[in-house]
Amino acid sequence: MRRIIIAITGASGVIYGIRALQLLRELPDIETHAIISPSAFRTALDEVDMSSDEMKALPDRLYSHRDIGAAISSGSFRTEGMLVMPCSIKTLSGIAHCYNDELIVRAADVCLKERRRVVLLLRETPLHAGHIALMDQATRNGAIIMPPVPAFYSRPKTLAEMVDQTVGRALDLVDIHMPHVKRWHEDETGQQT
């Protein structure tokens, strides 16, 4: 069983984390461990038609954002890595500065020190120099900054297709490959065109 950590922060775009958890439920060899911040539940009220109880039921294991003694706060708890989707600037700042005051940042810091992948779907625009400096520092720490920019080569017809493509590409970065991801110059069977 492969374990992956999914964190959902209060930035706009909670659908990315929700969709990742939904898609990962379809994979029998993946166990999801999630942290959903209180701000994420608040943002979800405005962005998705899903109750907090429905969101809480998505992962195999859900942790309180305050539980810094959770299993995922230790490097001895093996995971494939972590995706923060969406990633708020506050969370980016915590990760960049190793400010482990809550579980999302602590779990990311642990993954980074263990040299596991941490993918941050940063949701902020436009950016000022402070944001760019934080992205630089988080990257130096080992994180991968992946703003959820749509891939138009996949010719998405719906918002759901755009979200799924972005989630699939983020999961690629932790070696979890989803069959629905449209790849550059590949047809539906995976053959190059």
C-alpha positions as CSV (number, residue, x, y, z in Angstrom):
1,M,0.0,0.0,0.0
2,R,1.4,3.4,-1.0
3,R,0.5,6.4,1.1
4,I,0.1,10.0,-0.1
5,I,-0.7,13.1,2.0
6,I,-3.2,15.6,0.6
7,A,-3.5,19.0,2.3
8,I,-6.3,21.4,1.4
9,T,-5.8,25.0,2.6
10,G,-8.1,28.0,2.4
11,A,-6.9,29.4,-0.9
12,S,-9.4,29.5,-3.7
13,G,-9.4,26.2,-5.6
14,V,-10.4,23.6,-2.9
15,I,-11.8,21.6,-5.8
16,Y,-8.2,20.5,-6.6
17,G,-7.7,18.7,-3.3
18,I,-11.2,17.4,-3.3
19,R,-10.8,16.0,-6.8
20,A,-7.4,14.4,-5.9
21,L,-9.0,12.6,-3.0
22,Q,-11.9,11.5,-5.2
23,L,-9.7,10.2,-8.0
24,L,-7.3,8.5,-5.5
25,R,-10.2,6.5,-4.0
26,E,-10.3,4.7,-7.4
27,L,-6.8,3.3,-7.0
28,P,-6.8,0.2,-4.7
29,D,-3.1,0.5,-3.9
30,I,-3.2,4.1,-2.6
31,E,-4.0,5.1,1.0
32,T,-4.8,8.8,1.4
33,H,-3.9,10.8,4.5
34,A,-5.4,14.3,4.5
35,I,-5.4,17.6,6.4
36,I,-8.1,20.1,5.7
37,S,-7.7,23.5,7.3
38,P,-10.6,25.3,8.8
39,S,-10.2,28.0,6.1
40,A,-10.6,25.3,3.5
41,F,-14.0,24.4,4.9
42,R,-14.9,28.0,4.8
43,T,-13.7,28.5,1.2
44,A,-15.6,25.3,0.2
45,L,-18.9,27.0,1.2
46,D,-18.3,29.4,-1.7
47,E,-16.8,27.2,-4.3
48,V,-18.2,23.6,-4.2
49,D,-21.5,21.9,-3.6
50,M,-20.1,19.6,-0.8
51,S,-20.6,19.7,2.9
52,S,-17.8,19.6,5.3
53,D,-18.9,16.1,6.4
54,E,-18.7,15.0,2.8
55,M,-15.2,16.4,2.5
56,K,-14.1,14.7,5.7
57,A,-15.3,11.4,4.4
58,L,-13.0,11.5,1.3
59,P,-9.6,10.4,2.7
60,D,-8.8,7.1,4.2
61,R,-7.4,9.0,7.2
62,L,-8.2,12.6,8.2
63,Y,-6.1,14.6,10.7
64,S,-6.8,17.8,12.6
65,H,-4.7,20.7,11.4
66,R,-3.6,21.2,15.0
67,D,-2.4,17.6,15.6
68,I,1.3,18.0,15.3
69,G,1.8,14.6,16.9
70,A,-0.1,12.8,14.1
71,A,1.6,9.9,12.3
72,I,2.3,12.1,9.3
73,S,4.4,14.5,11.4
74,S,7.1,11.8,11.7
75,G,9.7,10.9,9.1
76,S,9.4,7.3,10.2
77,F,5.9,7.2,8.7
78,R,6.6,6.3,5.1
79,T,4.7,8.2,2.3
80,E,5.2,8.9,-1.3
81,G,5.1,12.6,-0.6
82,M,2.6,15.3,-0.2
83,L,0.4,17.6,-2.3
84,V,-0.9,20.9,-1.0
85,M,-3.8,21.7,-3.2
86,P,-4.5,24.5,-3.2
87,C,-1.6,26.1,-1.4
88,S,-2.2,29.5,0.3
89,I,0.5,32.1,0.6
90,K,0.4,31.6,4.4
91,T,1.1,27.9,4.0
92,L,3.8,28.6,1.4
93,S,5.4,31.0,3.9
94,G,5.4,28.4,6.6
95,I,6.9,25.8,4.4
96,A,9.6,28.2,3.1
97,H,10.6,29.2,6.6
98,C,10.1,25.8,8.3
99,Y,7.5,27.4,10.7
100,N,5.9,24.2,11.9
101,D,3.0,25.7,14.0
102,E,0.4,23.3,12.5
103,L,0.2,20.0,10.8
104,I,0.1,21.0,7.1
105,V,3.4,22.8,7.4
106,R,4.9,20.1,9.8
107,A,4.0,17.3,7.4
108,A,5.4,19.2,4.4
109,D,8.6,19.9,6.4
110,V,9.0,16.2,7.3
111,C,8.5,15.2,3.7
112,L,11.2,17.7,2.6
113,K,13.7,16.6,5.2
114,E,13.1,12.9,4.2
115,R,13.6,14.0,0.5
116,R,10.1,13.1,-0.5
117,R,8.2,15.1,-3.0
118,V,6.1,18.1,-1.9
119,V,4.0,19.7,-4.6
120,L,2.5,23.1,-3.9
121,L,-0.4,24.2,-6.1
122,L,0.0,27.8,-5.3
123,R,-3.2,29.8,-5.8
124,E,-2.4,33.5,-5.9
125,T,-2.2,36.1,-8.6
126,P,-0.8,38.6,-9.3
127,L,2.5,38.0,-7.3
128,H,4.6,40.6,-5.6
129,A,8.4,40.2,-4.8
130,G,7.7,38.7,-1.4
131,H,5.6,35.9,-2.9
132,I,8.3,35.2,-5.5
133,A,11.0,35.1,-2.7
134,L,8.9,32.6,-0.8
135,M,8.5,30.4,-3.9
136,D,12.3,30.6,-4.4
137,Q,13.0,29.6,-0.8
138,A,10.4,26.7,-0.8
139,T,12.0,25.4,-4.0
140,R,15.5,25.6,-2.4
141,N,14.0,23.5,0.4
142,G,13.0,20.9,-2.1
143,A,9.4,21.7,-2.8
144,I,7.9,21.8,-6.3
145,I,5.8,24.9,-7.1
146,M,3.0,24.0,-9.5
147,P,0.5,26.8,-10.0
148,P,-2.7,25.2,-11.3
149,V,-2.4,26.6,-14.8
150,P,-4.7,24.9,-17.3
151,A,-3.3,22.8,-20.2
152,F,-5.1,23.8,-23.3
153,Y,-3.4,21.3,-25.5
154,S,-5.7,18.7,-23.9
155,R,-8.6,20.7,-25.4
156,P,-10.8,20.6,-22.2
157,K,-14.5,21.0,-22.8
158,T,-15.5,21.6,-19.2
159,L,-14.1,23.0,-16.0
160,A,-14.1,19.5,-14.6
161,E,-11.8,18.3,-17.4
162,M,-9.4,21.2,-16.7
163,V,-9.4,20.4,-12.9
164,D,-8.8,16.7,-13.6
165,Q,-5.9,17.3,-16.0
166,T,-4.2,19.6,-13.4
167,V,-4.8,17.1,-10.6
168,G,-3.4,14.3,-12.8
169,R,-0.3,16.2,-13.7
170,A,0.3,17.0,-10.0
171,L,-0.1,13.4,-9.1
172,D,2.5,12.5,-11.8
173,L,5.0,14.4,-9.8
174,V,4.7,11.9,-7.0
175,D,4.7,8.9,-9.4
176,I,0.9,8.3,-9.2
177,H,-0.3,8.1,-12.8
178,M,-4.0,8.6,-13.6
179,P,-5.3,7.1,-16.9
180,H,-7.4,10.2,-17.7
181,V,-4.4,12.5,-18.1
182,K,-4.0,13.6,-21.7
183,R,-0.3,13.6,-22.6
184,W,1.4,15.8,-25.2
185,H,1.2,14.1,-28.5
186,E,-0.5,10.9,-27.2
187,D,-3.8,9.5,-28.1
188,E,-6.3,7.9,-25.7
189,T,-4.4,4.6,-25.8
190,G,-1.1,6.2,-24.9
191,Q,0.4,6.0,-28.4
192,Q,2.3,8.9,-29.8
193,T,0.7,10.8,-32.6
